[in-house]
Every structure is written in C-alpha cells, then in structure tokens.
Amino acid sequence: MPHVALVAVVATPLFLFVLVVLSGLFIQSSHGLLYIYGRELVEPNIVGTATTFLMTVSVVGSFTAPIVAGWLIERTGSFLPVFGYGVVAVIGVALAWFAPEIGAVAAD
C-alpha cells in the first residue's frame, strides 16, 4: 500500500480523507483471503471456529501494532525497537506459513 506513505506529505484534509478511505478499503480486502485460507487447512466441521480464530488474531494484531509501535518510539526515543518488533512479526508470518507442513509431518 504505497499510498500510505503519502499521508506524511498531504497538505489538504480532503486528500488525506481519500487516502485513509483507500487504506481501509485495501486492508479490508485481505479478509476474503483469510476466509478461503481457513477452509483449505482445517476439517469441514471446524471451519467456523478456525475462521473466527484467524479473524480475531488478525483484528487484534491490526489494533495493537500501532499502539505498541507508538509506545516503543515514545519509551525509547528511537525507531530501532519498532523495526525489531517488525522482525518479530515477520518471524511470526514465517512460522504461520510453515505451520501446516510441520503439523502434517508430526501427524505422520
């Protein structure tokens, strides 16, 4: 979402409003992928629970990430810890990416 970077240089409130609306639109569009992802990985009788759990984790992460990043910047006075927080997030994504394969190997 490169348009998010434009928020820092916007001079008019109307253009800022348009950028925020576009950001919300693109962020919400990923939820359709999450619904399909859950159906592909779990048994049909627990699809609802898996989808609910995945969406809850997604929404909680979206809510807490800016708060934690702001707190880290305020507490340390540096952006470096925020990048460390981002590295932890990337590690989490990598673990989630490989989790189905690891679970399949463990079940055999």
Buried (B, 14 or more C-beta within 10 A) or exposed (E): EEEEEEEEEBEEEEEEEBBBEBBEEEEEEEEEEEEEBBEEEBEEEEBEEBBEEBBEEBEEEEEEBEEBBEBBBEEEEEEEBBEEBEEEEEEEEEEEEEEEEEEEEEEE
